[in-house]
């Protein structure tokens, strides 16, 4: 973690810096049709996904990628997922690989995760399983029967943690305005019934055409974070964090929740977004974006898989400037954790202010 921190800190002062975090949508195929999915328009759309040999060429054109955030679609639908992870692990010195899943395809998740753990022995593999409420709430969003299926599968998925020290299993919950009252009960239930590594939560992002769902209001978000932020400390303690490290981790989390609250209250972040500097997005067909919400700035297939050519293009410079100045509408009140977290923790001055203010 310290090496990544120093590396990213130095990257901030280089105008021609490669991203050390990549969000890679390896597929647009999915076995569910969740109402809140921001990727709805792309799901199951006819698209030629990047092949393993193409991904290897892209990897060669990158430098160190400390954190690889796999996305989709349902990532475990790609049977070559272990080979994709191995490419980045071997060639880009990747130390953390995060793989989200809807948790339905148990056998695939178990076999593929085991294969990844063996192929990437010195890499932390985080399996993020989605649950958006207790049975009624979750099934209304993800489909009838999904809660019971995922819960049953989680018992087996959590066994991976016992067999492989480099595997963690997280629960990921999306919070809607109409469901915030159900969230505390879900957190209590998960903590009591399952041996997960962590339980993360984030507000629904209004990037879908579904008009019946909305993110929590500022007031409800405050109520939620006040009620369930106590679980953060419990999970941190379980991972043997203690002393000043425990204090800092807890305070940073609380500050991130406050930043999200500002966004929900239509206020700007108190620091600049580093999308386009420390992290970027690769789509299944090779399109490149600075962030999930920004526009496509080029396609890797059209430039011989040379990431550098797109990342430092004139179009990229324009979008970076738009993100930094908050010109892009989706950026103005962003609650995207994958943008907030690196933008904060790799801005030492803002991080110090955050800790000082909350201590």
Backbone torsions as a table, in degrees:
resi	resn	phi	psi	omega
1	UNK	NA	-40.1	-179.0
2	UNK	-65.1	-40.7	177.7
3	UNK	-61.1	-42.3	178.7
4	UNK	-64.3	-41.0	-178.9
5	UNK	-61.1	-49.8	-178.5
6	UNK	-64.3	-39.5	179.9
7	UNK	-61.9	-47.4	-179.1
8	UNK	-70.0	-34.0	176.9
9	UNK	-61.2	-43.6	178.7
10	UNK	-68.7	-34.9	179.6
11	UNK	-59.7	-34.1	-177.3
12	UNK	-59.0	-27.5	-175.9
13	UNK	-97.3	4.6	177.3
14	UNK	-108.6	123.1	-178.2
15	UNK	-69.4	-25.7	-178.6
16	UNK	-112.9	57.9	-177.9
17	UNK	-97.4	137.2	173.8
18	UNK	-79.3	152.1	176.4
19	UNK	-71.5	137.9	176.7
20	UNK	-96.7	-3.7	174.5
21	UNK	-127.0	129.3	179.8
22	UNK	-123.7	129.6	169.5
23	UNK	-96.2	113.7	-174.1
24	UNK	-115.7	108.3	174.3
25	UNK	-79.7	99.2	-174.4
26	UNK	-81.8	-15.8	178.4
27	UNK	-155.7	154.5	173.1
28	UNK	-111.1	11.2	179.0
29	UNK	-89.6	143.9	179.6
30	UNK	-148.6	149.3	179.7
31	UNK	-95.9	1.4	174.9
32	UNK	-126.8	169.5	175.9
33	UNK	-134.8	73.8	-174.9
34	UNK	-71.5	138.3	-173.8
35	UNK	-64.9	-26.6	-173.3
36	UNK	-98.9	4.2	-174.2
37	UNK	-65.5	121.9	-179.5
38	UNK	-74.4	-11.6	-176.8
39	UNK	-98.2	16.5	-173.6
40	UNK	-53.3	-44.1	-174.8
41	UNK	-65.7	-27.7	-178.7
42	UNK	-92.2	-18.4	-174.6
43	UNK	-59.9	129.8	176.0
44	UNK	58.5	14.4	175.2
45	UNK	-72.1	141.0	-178.6
46	UNK	-60.8	119.3	-173.8
47	UNK	-155.3	136.5	176.5
48	UNK	-86.8	104.6	-178.0
49	UNK	-70.1	152.6	176.9
50	UNK	-60.7	132.3	178.2
51	UNK	-81.0	170.2	-179.8
52	UNK	-62.0	-40.7	179.5
53	UNK	-67.1	-34.9	177.2
54	UNK	-68.2	-41.5	179.2
55	UNK	-62.1	-37.7	178.7
56	UNK	-63.7	-40.0	178.0
57	UNK	-64.7	-40.7	177.9
58	UNK	-63.0	-43.7	179.7
59	UNK	-58.4	-40.7	179.5
60	UNK	-64.3	-27.0	-178.2
61	UNK	-85.4	-4.2	177.9
62	UNK	-101.1	167.5	173.2
63	UNK	-101.6	-135.8	179.5
64	UNK	-71.6	131.7	173.9
65	UNK	-121.1	90.3	-174.4
66	UNK	-64.4	-37.6	-177.7
67	UNK	-125.8	124.1	177.1
68	UNK	-112.0	115.7	-180.0
69	UNK	-102.3	97.9	179.1
70	UNK	-70.6	145.7	177.9
71	UNK	-147.4	177.8	-179.5
72	UNK	-166.7	-156.2	27.7
73	UNK	40.0	-172.9	176.1
74	UNK	-100.6	107.1	-175.1
75	UNK	-55.7	-33.1	-176.2
76	UNK	-75.0	0.3	172.5
77	UNK	-75.9	-17.7	176.0
78	UNK	-90.0	112.8	-177.5
79	UNK	-70.3	-18.2	179.0
80	UNK	-92.1	17.1	178.8
81	UNK	-55.2	-42.3	178.1
82	UNK	-59.3	-38.7	-179.7
83	UNK	-69.2	-36.2	177.0
84	UNK	-62.0	-47.1	179.6
85	UNK	-62.4	-40.3	-178.7
86	UNK	-63.4	-37.8	179.1
87	UNK	-57.8	-49.6	-178.7
88	UNK	-70.5	-35.8	178.9
89	UNK	-63.0	-44.7	-177.1
90	UNK	-78.0	-46.8	-171.7
91	UNK	-89.3	-28.0	-174.6
92	UNK	-116.9	11.6	175.7
93	UNK	56.6	35.7	-178.0
94	UNK	-64.7	131.6	-176.8
95	UNK	-107.0	-21.9	179.4
96	UNK	-136.3	129.2	175.6
97	UNK	-123.7	120.2	179.7
98	UNK	-106.7	127.0	-178.3
99	UNK	-125.8	108.7	176.4
100	UNK	-79.8	153.1	178.0
101	UNK	-155.1	151.5	175.0
102	UNK	-81.1	-5.4	172.0
103	UNK	77.9	11.4	-175.7
104	UNK	-84.7	-40.7	-172.6
105	UNK	-87.4	73.7	-171.7
106	UNK	-55.0	-52.6	-174.4
107	UNK	-62.6	-41.0	177.1
108	UNK	-63.1	-46.6	-178.6
109	UNK	-59.7	-44.7	-178.4
110	UNK	-65.6	-50.2	-176.0
111	UNK	-69.6	-42.6	-178.7
112	UNK	-69.0	-41.9	179.2
113	UNK	-62.6	-40.9	177.9
114	UNK	-62.3	-42.1	179.6
115	UNK	-63.8	-42.6	178.9
116	UNK	-63.4	-44.7	-179.5
117	UNK	-59.1	-36.7	180.0
118	UNK	-76.0	-37.1	-178.3
119	UNK	-76.7	-26.6	-176.4
120	UNK	-123.2	67.5	-169.3
121	UNK	-64.0	-33.9	-177.9
122	UNK	-99.3	22.2	-178.2
123	UNK	-117.3	139.2	177.4
124	UNK	-83.3	119.0	-179.5
125	UNK	-102.8	118.8	-179.1
126	UNK	-111.3	117.9	176.7
127	UNK	-97.0	115.4	-178.4
128	UNK	-102.6	107.7	-177.3
129	UNK	-96.5	131.8	-174.9
130	UNK	-89.4	129.2	169.6
131	UNK	-141.9	124.5	-172.8
132	UNK	-109.4	23.5	178.8
133	UNK	149.3	-179.6	172.6
134	UNK	-71.9	-177.5	-167.0
135	UNK	-47.6	-55.5	-174.1
136	UNK	-63.2	-46.7	-178.7
137	UNK	-66.2	-48.5	-178.4
138	UNK	-60.5	-47.0	-176.2
139	UNK	-68.9	-26.0	177.5
140	UNK	-69.3	-23.4	-179.5
141	UNK	-97.1	-42.0	-170.1
142	UNK	-106.8	-10.1	178.6
143	UNK	116.7	144.4	-177.6
144	UNK	-58.3	131.0	176.9
145	UNK	91.2	-9.1	-176.5
146	UNK	-67.5	-35.8	-178.3
147	UNK	-61.0	-50.9	-178.2
148	UNK	-64.7	-39.1	179.4
149	UNK	-64.0	-48.5	-179.0
150	UNK	-64.4	-41.4	-179.8
151	UNK	-61.5	-43.0	178.6
152	UNK	-64.4	-43.5	-179.3
153	UNK	-67.6	-32.6	-178.1
154	UNK	-61.3	-32.5	179.0
155	UNK	-58.9	-41.3	178.6
156	UNK	-75.5	-39.9	-178.8
157	UNK	-63.0	-39.1	179.6
158	UNK	-66.2	-22.3	176.9
159	UNK	-64.7	-24.9	178.5
160	UNK	-59.6	-34.1	179.9
161	UNK	-60.9	-35.2	-177.7
162	UNK	-74.9	-29.4	-176.8
163	UNK	-89.2	-27.9	-177.3
164	UNK	-130.0	118.2	-177.3
165	UNK	-68.5	-18.0	-179.1
166	UNK	-95.8	12.2	176.7
167	UNK	-112.3	132.4	171.6
168	UNK	-120.6	151.0	178.3
169	UNK	-124.2	117.0	179.8
170	UNK	-109.7	154.6	168.0
171	UNK	-102.9	137.6	179.7
172	UNK	-122.7	124.7	-175.3
173	UNK	-122.3	129.2	173.7
174	UNK	-93.8	133.1	-175.8
175	UNK	-108.3	129.5	178.4
176	UNK	-110.4	163.8	-178.0
177	UNK	-66.1	-34.4	-176.5
178	UNK	-80.7	-10.8	-172.2
179	UNK	-112.9	2.2	-172.0
180	UNK	-60.4	-30.0	-178.6
181	UNK	-66.9	-22.1	-176.4
182	UNK	-87.8	-13.6	-169.1
183	UNK	-69.5	-42.9	-179.6
184	UNK	-59.1	-42.6	178.4
185	UNK	-62.3	-37.7	178.2
186	UNK	-64.4	-45.8	-179.4
187	UNK	-62.0	-42.0	177.9
188	UNK	-62.9	-42.5	-178.8
189	UNK	-63.0	-48.2	-178.9
190	UNK	-62.2	-43.9	-178.8
191	UNK	-62.9	-35.6	-177.7
192	UNK	-79.5	-39.4	-169.7
193	UNK	-96.0	-23.7	-173.3
194	UNK	-128.7	145.7	179.3
195	UNK	-96.5	67.9	-179.8
196	UNK	-90.2	162.5	-178.6
197	UNK	-79.2	-34.3	-176.5
198	UNK	-163.3	156.3	175.9
199	UNK	-126.1	105.4	-179.3
200	UNK	-95.8	156.0	176.8
201	UNK	-146.4	152.5	-179.2
202	UNK	-153.2	152.4	178.6
203	UNK	-74.0	149.0	173.2
204	UNK	-57.0	133.8	177.9
205	UNK	-100.5	126.4	-175.2
206	UNK	-77.4	65.0	178.0
207	UNK	-114.5	14.0	-178.7
208	UNK	-113.7	163.7	179.5
209	UNK	-83.8	-2.7	-179.3
210	UNK	-71.4	115.3	-177.0
211	UNK	-89.7	-1.5	-177.7
212	UNK	-95.4	-4.8	179.4
213	UNK	-114.2	144.7	178.5
214	UNK	-146.6	151.9	178.5
215	UNK	-69.7	161.4	177.6
216	UNK	-62.5	148.4	174.2
217	UNK	-69.4	165.4	177.3
218	UNK	-54.9	-46.1	-177.9
219	UNK	-63.4	-43.0	-179.6
220	UNK	-70.4	-34.4	177.0
221	UNK	-63.3	-41.5	177.6
222	UNK	-60.6	-43.7	178.8
223	UNK	-61.6	-42.8	-178.9
224	UNK	-62.8	-51.9	-176.0
225	UNK	-66.0	-34.3	176.5
226	UNK	-65.7	-33.9	-175.9
227	UNK	-81.4	-34.7	-172.2
228	UNK	-117.4	-0.4	177.0
229	UNK	-65.6	-19.8	177.3
230	UNK	-61.8	-26.2	179.7
231	UNK	-68.8	-29.2	177.8
232	UNK	-54.3	-50.3	-177.3
233	UNK	-61.6	-39.2	178.9
234	UNK	-60.6	-44.8	-179.0
235	UNK	-71.1	-36.9	178.0
236	UNK	-63.0	-40.9	178.6
237	UNK	-63.7	-38.4	179.5
238	UNK	-62.1	-28.9	179.2
239	UNK	-92.0	18.8	174.7
240	UNK	68.6	22.0	172.6
241	UNK	-78.8	138.8	-178.7
242	UNK	-154.8	171.3	177.5
243	UNK	60.5	-138.5	-175.7
244	UNK	-65.7	-32.6	178.8
245	UNK	-64.4	-43.0	178.2
246	UNK	-63.4	-44.0	179.9
247	UNK	-61.1	-47.4	-177.9
248	UNK	-64.6	-44.4	-178.8
249	UNK	-62.2	-42.6	180.0
250	UNK	-65.5	-42.6	-179.2
251	UNK	-67.0	-40.3	178.9
252	UNK	-62.6	-43.4	177.5
253	UNK	-59.1	-44.5	-179.4
254	UNK	-63.2	-38.3	179.6
255	UNK	-66.5	-39.9	178.3
256	UNK	-62.0	-41.4	176.3
257	UNK	-61.1	-36.1	178.5
258	UNK	-68.5	-37.3	177.4
259	UNK	-64.3	-42.6	176.8
260	UNK	-61.9	-40.0	177.8
261	UNK	-59.7	-41.2	177.8
262	UNK	-59.5	-43.6	-179.3
263	UNK	-64.1	-41.6	178.7
264	UNK	-67.0	-20.9	177.6
265	UNK	-96.7	17.6	177.7
266	UNK	61.2	36.7	177.0
267	UNK	-116.7	156.1	-179.2
268	UNK	-76.9	158.8	171.4
269	UNK	-64.2	153.2	177.0
270	UNK	-85.1	15.7	177.4
271	UNK	-154.5	164.7	-178.3
272	UNK	-79.1	148.2	174.2
273	UNK	-79.0	136.0	-178.0
274	UNK	-100.9	18.1	172.8
275	UNK	-60.7	134.2	-176.7
276	UNK	93.8	-9.1	176.4
277	UNK	-117.5	-64.4	-177.2
278	UNK	-91.7	-19.7	179.3
279	UNK	-149.5	156.9	178.8
280	UNK	-149.7	178.8	-173.6
281	UNK	-126.6	133.4	172.9
282	UNK	-113.8	126.1	179.3
283	UNK	-86.6	164.5	-177.2
284	UNK	-56.8	-30.5	-177.8
285	UNK	-94.8	6.1	178.8
286	UNK	96.8	0.7	174.5
287	UNK	-64.6	145.7	179.2
288	UNK	-115.0	135.1	174.3
289	UNK	-130.3	158.3	173.7
290	UNK	-77.7	-31.6	-177.6
291	UNK	-154.2	163.6	179.8
292	UNK	-59.2	-30.3	-174.9
293	UNK	-89.1	-14.3	-176.3
294	UNK	-89.2	171.6	-175.0
295	UNK	-82.9	164.3	177.9
296	UNK	-69.2	133.0	-179.9
297	UNK	-108.5	-2.3	178.6
298	UNK	164.4	170.1	179.0
299	UNK	-125.5	130.9	-174.8
300	UNK	-64.3	-31.7	179.7
301	UNK	-65.1	-29.8	-176.6
302	UNK	-81.2	-10.9	-178.8
303	UNK	-122.4	25.6	178.3
304	UNK	65.9	29.8	177.2
305	UNK	66.0	23.9	179.9
306	UNK	-90.3	96.2	-177.6
307	UNK	-57.6	-39.3	-177.4
308	UNK	-57.4	-40.1	-176.7
309	UNK	-62.2	-36.7	178.6
310	UNK	-80.8	-44.0	-173.3
311	UNK	-62.3	-31.1	-178.8
312	UNK	-109.3	19.6	179.7
313	UNK	-74.7	168.9	178.6
314	UNK	-65.1	-38.3	177.9
315	UNK	-60.9	-40.9	179.1
316	UNK	-63.0	-41.4	179.7
317	UNK	-61.0	-40.2	-179.8
318	UNK	-64.1	-46.0	-178.1
319	UNK	-67.5	-40.2	176.9
320	UNK	-56.8	-44.5	-179.8
321	UNK	-65.5	-39.9	178.8
322	UNK	-63.6	-41.4	178.3
323	UNK	-64.1	-47.7	-177.8
324	UNK	-60.7	-37.4	-177.6
325	UNK	-91.4	1.1	177.5
326	UNK	68.2	29.6	-178.0
327	UNK	-78.0	-34.7	-179.9
328	UNK	-69.0	123.9	-175.5
329	UNK	-51.6	-43.4	-178.1
330	UNK	-66.3	-18.9	-177.5
331	UNK	-82.7	-21.2	-169.2
332	UNK	-65.3	-36.0	-179.5
333	UNK	-131.4	50.7	-174.5
334	UNK	-71.9	138.1	176.0
335	UNK	-122.1	22.5	-175.5
336	UNK	-78.8	109.6	-176.3
337	UNK	-58.9	-35.2	-179.5
338	UNK	-68.5	-14.0	172.8
339	UNK	-95.3	-44.3	-176.0
340	UNK	-63.8	-48.6	-173.0
341	UNK	-59.9	-56.7	180.0
342	UNK	-65.8	-32.5	179.5
343	UNK	-64.6	-29.8	178.2
344	UNK	-85.1	-54.8	-170.4
345	UNK	-70.9	-18.2	176.2
346	UNK	-103.9	20.9	170.5
347	UNK	-119.6	84.6	-171.3
348	UNK	-50.7	-41.1	-177.6
349	UNK	-65.2	-45.0	179.3
350	UNK	-67.9	-34.9	178.2
351	UNK	-65.2	-42.4	178.0
352	UNK	-63.0	-43.0	178.3
353	UNK	-61.6	-40.7	-179.5
354	UNK	-61.7	-46.4	-178.1
355	UNK	-67.7	-40.9	-179.0
356	UNK	-64.8	-38.4	-177.5
357	UNK	-69.5	-34.3	-174.6
358	UNK	-92.9	-17.3	-173.9
359	UNK	-67.8	NA	NA
